[in-house]
Amino acid sequence: GSEMCIRDSRFMDWVHLHLALNHLPVVGILFVFGLLLLGICRGSEELKRLSLQLCVALFVIGMGVKFSGEQSAEKLFPNPNAEMKAFIRSHENSADQAVTGSFLLFVLAGIGLFRSRRTRILPVWATVGCSVLCLLTLILLGRTANFGGQIAHPEIRESGDSIATVSDE
């Protein structure tokens, strides 16, 4: 009973890790996008540099989310029914697109930071490009989060129907 819950709560599994991390990229990219725009508007190299550094960090966190998501799906839904498979597939496909956007942002931010290592002034192409990629990645991450929410929260699905989470297919 309660002893088992206490003992199990000391260990974080893939599902817990995925749930703990999955909000960070979504909220983080929104914060970074705003910070980067503020840095551009104020002409603050420090804010722009911090924004690009955070883009790099968010990619690393995002990879943890992606990896833990695959492990979570296998644990939570070892034999998903066809409808759940469709929800999982939509979430995974969207996550792949978000990871691609995050990777491009990571690469551009990394190159911009590397190119500015001596002068400490970021190239304009890096800050403008990262702004555009931040917005694109924000959209992709938001879409991915919505699909992920539909897996665990039937109340936000279009139909509002609840489905069985595991079947014996």
Salt bridges, closest charged atoms under 4 A:
ASP13 OD1 - HIS16 ND1 2.69
ASP13 OD2 - LYS75 NZ 2.27
GLU45 OE2 - LYS48 NZ 2.81
GLU70 OE2 - LYS66 NZ 3.26
ASP96 OD1 - LYS66 NZ 2.77
GLU155 OE2 - HIS153 ND1 3.18
GLU169 OE1 - LYS85 NZ 3.74
